[in-house]
Amino acid sequence: MKRFFALFISRPVATTLISVAITLCGALSFLFLPVAPLPQVDYPVIRVSASLPGASPETMASSIATPLERSLGSIAGLNEMTSSSSLGSTTITLEFDLTKDINNAAREVQAALNAAQNLLPSGMPSRPRYYKSNPSDAPIMILTLTSNTLSTGEMYDVASTRLAQRIAQIEGVSEVTVGGGSLPAVRVELNPTALFNQGVSLDAVRSAISSANVRQPQGYINNPDNRYQVQTNDELKKAADYRPIIVHYSNGNAVKLSDVATVKDSVQNVRAAGMSSGEPAILIIIRREAGANIIETVKRIREEIPEFKDMIPAAIDLQVAQDRTPTIKASLAEVERALMIAIALVILVVLLFLRSGRATLIPAIAVPVSLIGTFTAMYLCGFSLNNLSLMALTVATGFVVDDAIVVLENISRHIENGRKPFIAAIKGVSEVGFTVVSMSISLVAVFIPLLLMDGLVGRLFREFAITLSTAIGISLVISLTLTPMMCAHLLKKRGDKVNAKRQGFGRVLIRLQESYGVTLNWVLSHRRSVLAVLIAAIGLNVYLYISIPKAFFPEQDTGRLLGFVRADQSISFQSMKQKMTSFMQQVKADPAVDSVTGFTGGSRVNSGSMFISLKPLDERKESANSVINRLRMKLAKEPGANLFMMPVQDIRVGGRQSEASYQFTLLADELDALRSWEPAIRRALGDLPQLTDVNSDKEDKGAEMALTYDRDLMAQLGIDVRDANNLLNNAFGQRQISTIYEAMNQYKVVMEVAPEYTQDVSSLDKMFVVNKQGDAIPLSYFARWQPANAPLSVNHQGLSAASTISFNVADGYTLNDAIDAVEKTMTSLGVPSTVRGTFAGTAQVFQETLKSQLFLILAAIVTVYLVLGILYESYIHPLTILSTLPSAGVGALLALELFDTPFSLIALIGIMLLIGIVMKNAIIMVDFALQAQRNAHLSAREAILRASLLRFRPIVMTTLAAIFGALPLMLGTGDGAELRQPLGIAIVGGLIMSQLLTLFTTPVVYLSFDSLRQRFSRSAHSVQEKTHET
């Protein structure tokens, strides 16, 4: 080994250039690393949408959702399939396994849609479409269009025809939704009284309009010299073109469309509205493709915005209403700042202990080389600069300096004892070479179980583990090559030697060391007491782990809130629009809110969506949850409607779009059982103190006018049910009866009874059907109607009827508390086996990870034991080293409790890091003690006492370096602090407790195991002697 180290020490130019090459490669790779909030962990999700205007939710579910579900459900790798059918619309969300390629999944979805096409109703205006986006994922950007002169229909046309297509072509964009209005259309608003008086049926009007507006080829005329294309005025474009259409003849007189209807240029759907900053607006909602980089995608969109503005009329104001990237960038900037602070603090620790500029320069160079070199591996692995990878580098600062400190301190000790720097460098690095290798390998071994894990946790923390392991690996190389070379050429034997005894802090350290020696002597004489403390620490770990509040992932403050307005199920569009406006005005008035955009209408009249941007964190000085709590109390006074809000998260599991962060789904084979139990379960969950914002997607109390046909009478009169249904669809379904073709888009002619005639049911008295004999038969003659309740939506999971209850976790509770409360409530209610309750989305994944957390910790400990056993060729010494873990676990869990921080996945990673960190001190002790026993022939007590005192300074240095490396994460504020703090708290708390105890417990365990080994050895020797005598 000495020859290997001497090779690098004696060739400073080559060693320096190797380090420079590592640094340059890392710096170059850094420039090409993408930036993201978190590692790519998106589940492949595809959303399928289909429409049949005017169809009830039950009709959509049975005639469209069910056939599609049966075809789509056979796709391999499909984890979950959910559907929601509302008035005229069905949405099916397909969530695939993490290993499924989204493009392959899309091809299989398209094949399944093609296979199901023949099973779908013939009247659908278009085939089902799919989007490679997650409807539960918050938009990455929202653009708004406003104008003082143009109508919302004209702005919607610009957004849909010109902008949406261009934006959808941008790399990383999956879906562009235009909301807050609809395309321009010619609306034919019928007068039932005029129709009745003129004897004109609605079918006759529809047929006349369809026949008057056609588009078909007319051919061409040839003569010997020319060819002429035949062109007619068969297409009608504007409302004025439709008014003269003759729809009927009455007593020889022509009845024009304008005689029985108001014809105007309007929009396809008058029951849709969008708002921004208190004025009507069209919203362009942009979602990313699964796996796309948010920052890069938004950057591409912003680069195109100047061109977008040139494409649209000058009267339209195009603005960015919401952008998810500022808080992501701010959060990453905070982590980078924490990294710089950590590097500075670690170097200050070295300077404080060694009191030498030259000596401090050595780790000051080794640390940046190790960290910068890591960027090369990140680039080759396709990683990004995100919160977790940068946190890994921040924590690694304390680790990579450890190796340099151990080597530097040992070489410095030899120089202080009179050896020449070159000799001291070779001897010093040779003595601790195996120690440094053992420290690094054991720390990397901690992450082996994590790297082998499948699912969300494995995918989420893979970048963290590989980034940290790479930094440790590079640090190992640097500490065994560059560090001893610099020690040999920078440290001096006399004038610049590291002499702690001459320094003020050095005297303090020597006194501490002396006190430690005296105390350790006493402790080694009272081993049983110390072993009892160690056993108590193990028991305390178990108790703290069971009792500590647990959470899935720290709730982030991204500066964005999603709001969902839910009103009474029978509310009209006009009233819903007023509610939406009132909510938006009250939210906008909050001092922490920057902007609010939203829309309502479409297939679900009683709901609306709101996108809320908060002011930067340094301006509002309060968390997003505090803002939500304040607004919740303020808006609770609004009668007839509720506003549910939740903070946008960078990681969201599942494809369900709901009004709260967590979901509990009820499944039943029979819809009646679900309808019977769902209200009771929802009420019971709403009473739980652990839950807030409890709501359900089951809405079966919508107002309905139920018509009952007298089928026998209809048969006598010569009327088909189809004719009667056509009458109702023509009158009330906003029926699209013709198409207007333009160069850029296609527009519809929409027919329905004028709004003033749909205020009450008396309009039904004026409806009539023309039978096969040509007689006009009033609807009231063969039909009776009465008010009833009807579902506003029908939901499925798989092929079962489903209802999802959404909730947020109340202040002072954790997700684990909420889940336990829900499960106990389901048991106490005595819900039958025919109704099954399962958690979905984030809550479901949390349950799965909760089961694997303890296994992951134990697997890491076992892996480390195996690695140490192989390195030391011993069954006993790894146990001595692992004895440091109980005290670290107690410190970490107590610190989390003290700072009121739940045990989340981030805290779990902190615990796993502690397994590797605290073992370093034990490895330093045990390795030197073993050398002393082998080389100096000391007893076990003398060897461990000498090793503990000799390595006291590097142990304290490395521990403080690790603490100061994690301290910026623990104490940091600003954007993303809630994500970093659990990691810092766990590491700092564990290291402090470990430092206080393991300086004593490790020598005691070492000595106890040695005594046990000698006892077994004597017993074995005695048995051999007796056998020999026999």
ABEGO torsion letter per residue (X at the ends): XAAAAAAAAABAAAAAAAAAAAAAAAAAAAAABBBBABBBABBBBBBBBBBBBGBBAAAAAAAAAAAAAAAAAABBGBABBBBBBBBGBBBBBBBBBAABBAAAAAAAAAAAAAAAAAABBAABABBBBBBBBBAABBBABBBBBBBAABBAAAAAAAAAAAAAAAAAABBGBABBBBBGEBBBBBBBBBBAAAAAAAGBBAAAAAAAAAAABBBBBAEBBBBAABBBBBBBBABBABAAAAAABBABBBGGBBBBAAAABBBBBBBABABBBBBBGGBBBBBBBBBBBBGBBAAAAAAAAAAAAAAAAAABBAABBBBBABBAAAAAAAAAAAAAAAAAAAAAAAAAAAAAAAGBAAAAAAAAAAAAAAAAAAAAAAAAAGBBBBAAAAAAAAAAAAAAAAAAAAAAAAAAAAAAAGBBAAAAAAAAAAAAAAAAAAAAAAAAAAAAAAAABBEAAAAAAAAAAAAAAAAAAAAAAAAAAAAAAAAAAABBABAABBBAAABAAAAAAAAAAAAAAAAAAAAAABAAAAAAAAAAAAAAAAAAAAABBBBABBBBBAGBBBBBBBBBAABBAAAAAAAAAAAAAAAAABAABABBBBBBEEABAABBBBBBBBBBAAAAGBBAAAAAAAAAAAAAABBGBBBBBBBBBABBBEABBBABABBBBBBBABAAAAAAAAAAAAAAAAABAABBGBBBABBAABBBBBBBBBAAAAAAAGBBAAAAAAAAAAAAAGBBABBBBBAABBBBBBBBBBAAAAABAAAAAABBBBBAAGBBBBAAAABBBBBBBBBABBBBBEABBBBBBBBBBBBGBBAAAAAAAAAAAAAAAGBBAABBBBBBEAAAAAAAAAAAAAAAAAAAAAAAAAAAAAAAGBAAAAAAAAAAAAAAAAAAAAAAAAAGBBBBAAAAAAAAAAAAAAAAAAAAAAAAAAAAAAAAGBBAAAAAAAAAAAAAAAAAAAAAAAAAAAAAAAABBEBGAAAAAAAAAAAAAAAAAAAAAAAAAAAAAAAAAAAAAAAAAAAAAAAAAAAAAX
